[in-house]
Amino acid sequence: MSRYPFIDRNPCLRAAGKPSGDSCVTAKDLLNVFGTDEKIEVIRKNYGMLEPEDHGPERKGVTYYGVFTEIEHCLREPEKSHFQHMEYELKNTIYDSYWNKALGKSRDPTPGLPRGMNIECTTFGTPTPQLERIAEIVHPLKTPGQVLYEDKAHHDLYRFSHNNYYPGEMINRSYNPPFNKCDTFGCPTHSDYSGSKTKTVLTWFNNDPISKVSRRQAAVKERTSAPIGQTLDKTGVSSKFDWTHTFGKPSEQNQDGVAELLNEFTPSAVRSDVREYISYANKLRRKIHNIINKGEIMLEDLFDEFSNLDKEKTFSVHFDCIDKICHKYHIHLDRNKIEPLLLLLGILKPDGTIRYREFLDFLDSNRNFPPLKREHYVMPPEYQKYDRDSYVEEKYCVCKTHLSPPAGKASIPTRPSPYYQDSIVDIESLGTETTARAVIYPSIYTQYGLTHRDFFRPRTKEFLSDLFKRIGCTLSAEDVDEIYAEGEKMDNTGGVCVETFRNLLDVKAYKTYQRL
């Protein structure tokens, strides 16, 4: 046997019994002889012509390959020429539906089907018999009692065939002898199923006010924790001194000292207001400094605006004009805080005019803030909002000395009145709380601070006439007198409420409409 496999070293030679040459060439083709002229004509026609190369099927892009590339030829059909359209129309003329098209239907609605067949009402084959609907199978038309009865009646069969038990049902394992479910195992417990020993279990075993512990535990407790109302004294030094003993040198109390003189006086509310005004002024100066750095406005522009309004060249303009110009450049001034401060500094005059050159220096953050002197803390009467002691108490949380005296002195215990929120007795005060819906959709109560009692309070004739005139209801004096007299008989309160007056006005308007 050869060690190496056979290798055909001359494949040009055919094996015995196998044909050689082209199988498509017949004997007639071999005996056919072409002339020289024919060969020249064939060469002349086919000269310079190359056979088309076969590149295989066109490859599609895999990046955007999907449903959109597959239906592209359906969504965007190739445009047909005029001849192709004419050919398509001539092909359709052989159909009868092309000439006799029904209104609302397409041409040839039933291709491949007999003529005149209604495809919407015609069915092929034998209909499937419907014995029972799926709704009756899922929801059988049985009462809950009947379903429960059938379940219990056949439960023994399912328990035997499918080993199916109810939740919590004891499994029947067919013991021999049968198992007794009333048997108990183990030692009996001390529990009482009737619950008569529950009181004994919930009662603490030691009801004595003093607990008995060991000496070591008592010593540790005494060394690490202090008695109630006393401080912890580990060394016992405090027990060697009298309770009246004080450490250090006693301070001398001067009756004419600053602390003694200011003890009976409340703090100044003016300084608190001035501190608030200065804080707002610093924020305003920083804001204008940022606007100038962004290049949106310069102080020279404001000076030109102010000087154009100063026709008399007195360097004074009314503060309302300055407020409008600042609002034009998106500088919003809080006049409740800026006006009192400008009055204290003397920049704003009592008549409302302001020296705008000093006002611009006041707004310039590169200049020093105007100094405040002692006389600057005297507020004008129209800006004084601290005419009561309650404002000072709210500002500084100061308690009145006759109600809450200093520590160590006897006082009369006072407690604030309880707040009856959302209760029946809260009739007058409805509270300041509200809901998100009331904020988004405000009503007349929240907008004007009204309550339901304002509509039922007795009003005078002039008040009601003026009120309905404001809402666009013009009434003559005779109509007002007539409605008011009838309302007094209904209310019997010495006046007429808004609700009664409105109801009587609706009745009068309805009667007038019926006459028309």
Buried (B, 14 or more C-beta within 10 A) or exposed (E): EEEEEEEEEEEEEEEEEEEEEEEEEEEEEEEEEEEEEEEEEEEEEEEEEEEEEEEEEEEEEEEEEEEEEEEEEEEEEEEEEEEEEEEEEEEEEEBEBEEEBEEEEEBBBBEEEEEEEEEEEEEEEEEEEEEEEEEEEEEEEEEEEEEEEEEEEEBEEEBEEEEEEEEEEEEEEEEEEEEEEEEEEEEEEEEEEEEEEEEEEEEEEEEEEEEEEEEEEEEEEEEEEEEEEEEEEEEEEEEEEEEEEEEEEEEEEEEEEEEEEEEEEBEEBBEBBBEEBBEBBEEBBEBBEEBBEEEEBEBEEBBEBBBEBEEEEEEBBBBEBBBEBBEEBEBEBEEEBBBBBBBBBEBBBEEEBBBBBBBBBBBBBEEEEBEBEEEBEEBEEEBBEBEEEEBBEEBEEEEEEEEBEEEEEEEEEEEEEEEEEEEEEEEEEBEEEEEEEEEEEEEEBEEEEEEEEBBBEBBEBEBBBEBBEEEEEEBEEEEBEBBBEBBBEEBEBEBBBBBBBBBBBEEBEEEEEEEE
